[in-house]
Amino acid sequence: MSDQRQPLPEPPPGRGSQNTLFFIVGGLVVLVGILAFVMFGGDSGTGPSRTRTTAEEPASDTDTDTTTAQ
């Protein structure tokens, strides 16, 4: 028995370029959606902060040496 394979049928003319166009347009729509979310949506952290911070004075040289020589 010889194994002769039939060639695959060719798609209708013009259909491949239409699928490519749909793919490109879909990618652009997703890209615009992501850019719009980054620019206008989401929490960008530029609002007022709700965390409390405290400032401490640095220790002086005399505060760090508490040992006495004997």
N, C-alpha and C positions, 0 to 999 in steps of 0.2 A: 504494500500500500504506500502510495506517495502522499506526503502531507503538503498539499497545496492550499495555501490560505487565500481567502478572498480579500481583496483590498477593502478597507473601510469606506463606507459611502461618504462623500464630501458634503459638508454642511451647505445649506442654501446660500447663494451669494449674498454678501452684505451683512449676514447675521453676526459674524465674528467681530466686525468693526462696531456694530451696535452694542454688543456686550462689553467691549472695551470702553466705549463711551460711557455706558452706565457705571462701570467700575470706577472710572476717573471722576465722574460727577459725584458718585457716592463718597469717594475719598475726600473730595473737596468739601462736601457738606459736613463730614465728620471733623475735618480740620478746622473749619469755621466755627463749629460748635465748641470744640476744645478751646480755641482762642477766645471766644466770647465768654466762656466760663472762667478762664484765667483772668481776663481783663475786668469783667463786670460781676462775676459771681464768686462764691466762696468767701471764706474768712481770710482776709489778707493780713490781719493782725495790726492794722494801722490805727485802730480805735483806741480809746482809753484803756489803760491796763488796770486790771482788778486785783493784781497781786501787790502785797505790801513789801516795800524794801526798807531796810534800815542801814544807816551809815555808821560805822564805828571808827573811832580814832585809832591810828596805828599805835602800837605799844612803844613806849620810850625805852632807851637803853637801860635805864635803871630798873624798869619793871621786869625785864627778862632775866636778870641775874639775882636770884633770891637765895642762893647758897652763901653761907658765911664760912670763912676760913678759920680753922681751929688749930 
